[in-house]
Amino acid sequence: MPRQQTELPKKVRIIGGVWRSRLLDVIDLPDLRPTTDRIRETLFNWLGQDLARLRCLDLFAGTGVLGFEAASRGAASVQLVEKNKKAYLGLTHNFAALQSSPVTGVVQIAQQDGLEFLKRQSAQSFDLIFIDPPFQDQALLNQALSESSRVCDPSSGGCIYVEFPSSRSLDEIKSLLPAWDCGKYLEAGQVKACLFVGRSD
């Protein structure tokens, strides 16, 4: 997950919706790897531009760009969870700056361990979960995927989006979500990403 300091962007922009073209500050942390514009554009093309009525969770939020992008596009609610205190303060700073153009949904930010947060959630309490933990922590990703399959609601067309390092195989990630199908998949440099959708049967 760490990238060279010279490659870390100082700002990242929201691509669509109410907050389109607004810039988010990127805190200088070694494990912070904002989802790139290219990947986010592809992801939200997969999801559709209007996320109305969706309950979203941005786990291991980092810059919050996935969660803020969802809120910008009309999500009913967005919960951002970030353990690192500096990153959490960065999230609250960015959200305060965005508030000059309010969105229709509810946005909440919590400083909390992502995995512990998931374990405390009731079954099927979210429709869309973004999972992008530190790449070097393989066990954390494995546990987060397992818990997310319980917390995400497949009956409402729920989806689980995951980013993982290119060193891991897609089959390995699929095995962690046996009741879900990888509906969309991409590879971009050192990153792989998959959008899992719940099975109807």
C-alpha positions in Angstrom: 0.0 0.0 0.0 2.7 2.6 0.7 3.9 4.6 -2.3 6.9 6.8 -2.7 6.3 10.2 -1.2 6.9 11.9 -4.5 4.0 10.0 -6.0 1.5 10.9 -3.3 -1.0 13.5 -4.6 -1.5 16.6 -2.4 -5.1 16.9 -3.6 -7.6 14.5 -5.0 -10.8 15.6 -6.8 -14.4 14.4 -6.6 -15.5 13.4 -10.1 -19.3 13.7 -10.2 -22.4 15.0 -8.5 -23.0 18.0 -6.3 -19.4 18.2 -5.3 -18.0 17.6 -8.8 -14.5 19.1 -9.2 -14.1 19.9 -5.5 -10.7 19.1 -4.2 -9.9 17.1 -1.0 -6.6 17.6 0.9 -4.5 14.4 1.2 -2.8 13.9 4.6 0.9 12.9 4.3 0.7 9.4 5.8 2.8 6.4 4.6 -0.2 4.0 4.3 -2.6 6.5 2.6 -3.3 5.5 -1.0 -6.2 7.4 -2.5 -8.2 5.6 -5.1 -7.2 7.1 -8.4 -9.4 9.2 -10.7 -9.3 6.4 -13.3 -10.4 3.7 -10.9 -13.1 5.8 -9.3 -14.5 6.9 -12.7 -14.8 3.2 -13.7 -16.3 2.2 -10.3 -19.0 4.8 -10.5 -19.8 4.0 -14.1 -20.3 0.4 -12.8 -22.6 1.7 -10.0 -24.5 4.2 -12.0 -24.4 8.0 -11.5 -27.4 8.2 -9.2 -26.9 6.5 -5.8 -30.2 7.7 -4.3 -31.6 5.5 -1.5 -28.3 3.7 -1.0 -26.8 3.3 2.5 -23.1 3.4 2.0 -20.1 2.5 4.2 -16.5 3.7 3.4 -14.4 1.5 5.6 -10.7 2.4 6.1 -11.8 5.7 4.6 -8.4 7.4 4.4 -9.1 10.6 2.4 -12.8 9.7 2.2 -12.8 10.2 -1.5 -15.0 7.1 -2.1 -17.5 8.0 0.6 -17.6 11.6 -0.4 -18.0 10.7 -4.1 -21.0 8.5 -3.1 -22.5 11.4 -1.0 -22.0 13.7 -3.9 -24.0 11.4 -6.2 -27.0 11.3 -3.9 -26.5 8.4 -1.5 -29.1 8.4 1.3 -26.4 8.0 3.9 -22.7 7.6 4.0 -20.7 6.4 7.0 -16.9 6.9 6.9 -14.8 5.0 9.3 -11.1 5.7 9.9 -8.8 4.6 12.7 -5.8 6.9 12.2 -6.3 10.1 14.1 -4.5 12.3 11.6 -6.5 10.8 8.7 -9.7 11.2 10.7 -9.0 14.9 11.3 -8.3 15.2 7.6 -11.7 13.7 6.9 -13.5 16.2 9.1 -11.6 19.0 7.6 -12.5 18.0 4.1 -16.1 17.5 5.0 -16.3 20.9 6.6 -15.0 22.5 3.4 -17.5 20.6 1.3 -20.4 21.7 3.4 -20.7 25.0 1.4 -22.6 22.9 -1.0 -24.8 20.6 1.1 -25.8 17.2 -0.2 -29.2 15.5 0.4 -27.9 12.5 2.3 -26.6 12.1 5.8 -22.8 11.9 6.1 -21.2 10.6 9.4 -17.5 10.2 10.2 -16.2 8.0 12.9 -12.7 7.5 14.3 -12.8 3.8 15.0 -11.1 0.5 14.1 -12.8 -0.5 10.8 -13.0 -4.2 11.7 -14.5 -3.6 15.1 -17.0 -1.2 13.5 -18.2 -3.9 11.1 -18.5 -6.5 13.9 -20.9 -4.2 15.8 -23.2 -3.7 12.8 -26.5 -5.5 12.4 -26.9 -7.8 9.4 -27.8 -6.2 6.1 -27.4 -2.7 7.5 -25.7 -1.3 4.3 -26.3 -1.5 0.6 -22.9 -0.5 -0.6 -19.5 -1.1 1.2 -16.2 0.3 0.0 -13.2 -1.7 1.3 -9.7 -0.4 0.7 -7.5 -1.3 3.7 -3.7 -1.0 3.9 -2.3 -3.3 1.3 0.3 -4.9 3.5 -2.3 -6.1 6.0 -3.6 -9.2 4.2 -5.4 -10.6 7.3 -7.3 -7.3 7.8 -8.7 -7.5 4.3 -9.7 -11.1 4.7 -11.6 -10.4 7.9 -13.2 -7.3 6.5 -14.5 -9.2 3.5 -15.9 -11.9 5.7 -17.7 -9.5 8.0 -19.0 -7.4 5.0 -20.8 -10.3 3.6 -23.0 -10.3 6.7 -23.4 -6.5 6.9 -24.2 -5.8 3.3 -27.8 -6.4 2.1 -27.8 -8.5 -1.2 -31.6 -8.4 -1.4 -31.5 -4.7 -2.2 -29.0 -5.1 -5.0 -26.2 -4.6 -2.5 -22.6 -4.4 -3.6 -19.2 -4.8 -1.9 -16.3 -3.0 -3.6 -12.8 -4.1 -2.8 -9.3 -2.9 -3.8 -6.4 -5.2 -3.3 -2.7 -5.5 -4.4 -1.8 -7.1 -7.7 0.2 -9.7 -5.8 -3.1 -11.4 -4.7 -5.2 -13.4 -7.1 -8.8 -12.7 -7.9 -9.7 -16.3 -7.1 -8.2 -15.8 -3.6 -10.4 -12.8 -3.0 -13.5 -14.5 -4.5 -13.0 -17.4 -2.0 -13.6 -14.9 0.8 -17.0 -14.0 -0.5 -18.5 -17.3 -1.5 -22.1 -16.0 -1.6 -21.3 -13.1 -3.8 -20.3 -12.8 -7.5 -17.5 -10.6 -8.9 -19.7 -8.6 -11.3 -17.0 -6.2 -12.4 -13.2 -6.4 -12.3 -10.2 -4.2 -13.3 -6.5 -4.1 -13.0 -4.6 -0.8 -12.9 -0.9 -0.9 -12.2 -0.3 -2.4 -8.8 -4.0 -2.3 -7.9 -6.8 -4.8 -8.6 -10.4 -4.0 -7.9 -13.7 -6.0 -7.9 -17.3 -5.0 -7.4 -19.1 -8.0 -5.8 -22.9 -8.3 -6.2 -25.1 -10.5 -4.1 -26.6 -13.6 -5.7 -30.3 -13.6 -6.1 -30.6 -17.4 -5.6 
